[in-house]
Amino acid sequence: MSATPVKSLEQFHEVISGSTPTLVAFWMVWNEPWRKMTPSFESISKEAEYSGINFRTVNLDEGQDIVEEAGIKVIPTFMLYKDGVQIDGVNAALPDHVKKLAQQPNEL
Protein backbone atom coordinates (compact mmCIF):
# COMPACT_ATOMS: atom_id res chain seq x y z
CA MET A 1 0.00 0.00 0.00
CA SER A 2 1.37 3.42 -0.81
CA ALA A 3 1.23 6.47 1.43
CA THR A 4 -2.09 8.32 1.54
CA PRO A 5 -2.32 12.10 2.07
CA VAL A 6 -4.06 13.46 5.16
CA LYS A 7 -6.04 16.57 4.26
CA SER A 8 -7.66 17.73 7.52
CA LEU A 9 -7.15 17.77 11.28
CA GLU A 10 -10.23 15.60 11.68
CA GLN A 11 -8.80 13.01 9.29
CA PHE A 12 -5.44 13.17 11.12
CA HIS A 13 -7.17 12.39 14.43
CA GLU A 14 -9.02 9.53 12.80
CA VAL A 15 -5.94 7.87 11.28
CA ILE A 16 -3.69 8.17 14.34
CA SER A 17 -6.40 7.01 16.76
CA GLY A 18 -6.77 3.54 15.31
CA SER A 19 -5.25 0.37 16.69
CA THR A 20 -3.26 -0.09 13.48
CA PRO A 21 0.13 1.65 13.72
CA THR A 22 0.33 4.71 11.46
CA LEU A 23 3.56 6.22 10.16
CA VAL A 24 3.07 9.85 9.16
CA ALA A 25 5.53 11.80 7.01
CA PHE A 26 5.35 15.58 7.46
CA TRP A 27 6.79 17.33 4.41
CA MET A 28 6.84 20.36 2.11
CA VAL A 29 7.14 20.37 -1.67
CA TRP A 30 10.17 22.67 -1.75
CA ASN A 31 12.13 20.70 0.88
CA GLU A 32 15.10 19.03 -0.84
CA PRO A 33 15.67 16.30 1.80
CA TRP A 34 12.00 15.28 1.45
CA ARG A 35 12.23 15.28 -2.34
CA LYS A 36 15.18 12.90 -2.09
CA MET A 37 13.37 10.73 0.47
CA THR A 38 10.02 10.48 -1.35
CA PRO A 39 10.88 7.45 -3.53
CA SER A 40 12.26 5.58 -0.51
CA PHE A 41 9.24 6.38 1.65
CA GLU A 42 6.88 5.19 -1.09
CA SER A 43 8.96 2.04 -1.57
CA ILE A 44 8.97 1.27 2.17
CA SER A 45 5.20 1.77 2.32
CA LYS A 46 4.76 -0.96 -0.30
CA GLU A 47 7.06 -3.56 1.29
CA ALA A 48 5.27 -6.67 2.56
CA GLU A 49 7.21 -6.45 5.84
CA TYR A 50 5.34 -3.24 6.67
CA SER A 51 1.88 -4.28 5.44
CA GLY A 52 0.48 -3.96 8.98
CA ILE A 53 1.23 -0.23 9.08
CA ASN A 54 -0.76 2.65 7.61
CA PHE A 55 1.48 5.11 5.80
CA ARG A 56 0.23 8.70 5.59
CA THR A 57 1.64 12.05 4.49
CA VAL A 58 0.90 15.60 5.62
CA ASN A 59 1.91 18.50 3.38
CA LEU A 60 2.76 21.29 5.80
CA ASP A 61 1.56 23.92 3.32
CA GLU A 62 -1.93 22.39 3.38
CA GLY A 63 -2.21 21.23 7.00
CA GLN A 64 -0.91 23.97 9.27
CA ASP A 65 -3.36 23.02 12.03
CA ILE A 66 -2.05 19.43 11.92
CA VAL A 67 1.55 20.69 12.05
CA GLU A 68 0.80 22.80 15.12
CA GLU A 69 -0.96 19.96 16.91
CA ALA A 70 1.80 17.46 16.11
CA GLY A 71 4.51 19.96 17.14
CA ILE A 72 6.48 19.66 13.92
CA LYS A 73 9.61 21.82 13.91
CA VAL A 74 11.84 20.06 11.35
CA ILE A 75 11.12 18.95 7.80
CA PRO A 76 10.87 16.15 6.98
CA THR A 77 9.64 14.54 10.19
CA PHE A 78 8.34 11.00 10.48
CA MET A 79 6.07 10.09 13.41
CA LEU A 80 4.72 6.71 14.42
CA TYR A 81 1.30 6.64 16.14
CA LYS A 82 -0.91 3.93 17.59
CA ASP A 83 -4.18 4.30 19.54
CA GLY A 84 -3.85 8.09 19.38
CA VAL A 85 -0.42 8.09 21.04
CA GLN A 86 2.87 9.06 19.42
CA ILE A 87 5.15 6.06 19.86
CA ASP A 88 8.29 7.53 18.32
CA GLY A 89 9.54 9.92 15.68
CA VAL A 90 12.58 10.81 13.65
CA ASN A 91 13.72 14.05 12.03
CA ALA A 92 15.79 12.63 9.22
CA ALA A 93 15.56 11.93 5.53
CA LEU A 94 17.38 8.62 5.68
CA PRO A 95 15.61 5.45 4.55
CA ASP A 96 17.26 3.33 7.26
CA HIS A 97 15.88 5.58 10.01
CA VAL A 98 12.37 5.36 8.57
CA LYS A 99 12.64 1.56 8.24
CA LYS A 100 13.74 1.29 11.87
CA LEU A 101 10.75 3.42 12.88
CA ALA A 102 8.42 1.22 10.81
CA GLN A 103 9.78 -1.91 12.51
CA GLN A 104 8.85 -0.73 16.00
CA PRO A 105 5.24 -2.02 15.96
CA ASN A 106 6.66 -5.53 15.60
CA GLU A 107 8.51 -4.98 18.87
CA LEU A 108 5.47 -3.80 20.85
N, C-alpha and C positions, 0 to 999 in steps of 0.2 A: 504494500500500500504506500502511496506517495504522501507527502506532507500536504495537509489541507489548511488553507488560510482561515484565520479567525478574524471576523469582521466587526464584532461588537463586544462590549464588556459583558453583556448578558451571555453571549455565546462562550466567551472565555471562562466565565464561572461554570457554565454547563460542562465544558470539556475537562476542566481540571478537577471537578467535583466527583467524577466517576471513579469506580473501583479499578478501572483499567488505567495503568500508568500512562501518562501523557508527557511527551517531550516537546517543549515549545521553543522554537527558535525566534528570537526577537531581532529584527533586522531593518535595514534601510537600503533602498535601491542604490544610492550613491556610495555606500560603504564598500571599499575595495576588499577588505578581509572577507566580508560576507559574500561578495561576488565570486571570490575564489573558492569559498566553502560550499556554495550552493550545490554543485554537482555531487559532492561527497555526501552532503546531508540528504539529498534525494536518493542517492544510492543506498545509504544506510537504512533509510525508511522502507526500502523495498526488500531488504535482506530477510530471509526466512527466520534467522536467529532472533530478529526483533519484531516478529509478527504479532506479539502480544502487547505491543506498545502503540499508542496513538501518536502520530507525528503531526504537529501543527506549526504554523508560522504566524507571526504578528508583524506586520509592516508598521514601524513606528510612526510613519507619516500619516497612517490611516487610523491608528488606534492609540492616540495619546492618553486616553483615560485608562486603557489597559496597562500602558507603560508606567503610568503613575502608580497604579495599584500594585503592580509587580515590583516596583522599585528599580527599574532598569536604569543603569548609569553608563554601561559600556555596550558598544555594539561590535560584533554580534554577541548576544548572550543566549545561552541554552539553559533552560530550567526543566527539571523533572518534577512532575506533580502526581499525586495519587490521593484520592479521597479528599480533595480540596486542600491538601497540605503540600508545601514545597519540600521535596525530599532532598534535592541537591541542585547545584547549578554550576556552570562554568562560563567564564568570560574568555573564550578563546576560539579561534577559527582553525582548529586543528582536528582533523578527522579522528585521530586516536582518542582525544579527550571526549569527543561526542560519543564515540563507541563505548568508552568506559562508563559514561553517564547512562547510556542506554542499557548497559548490562546490569545496572544496580537492581532493577526489579527482580531479577533472577536470584539475587542475594538476600531479598527480604523474607 
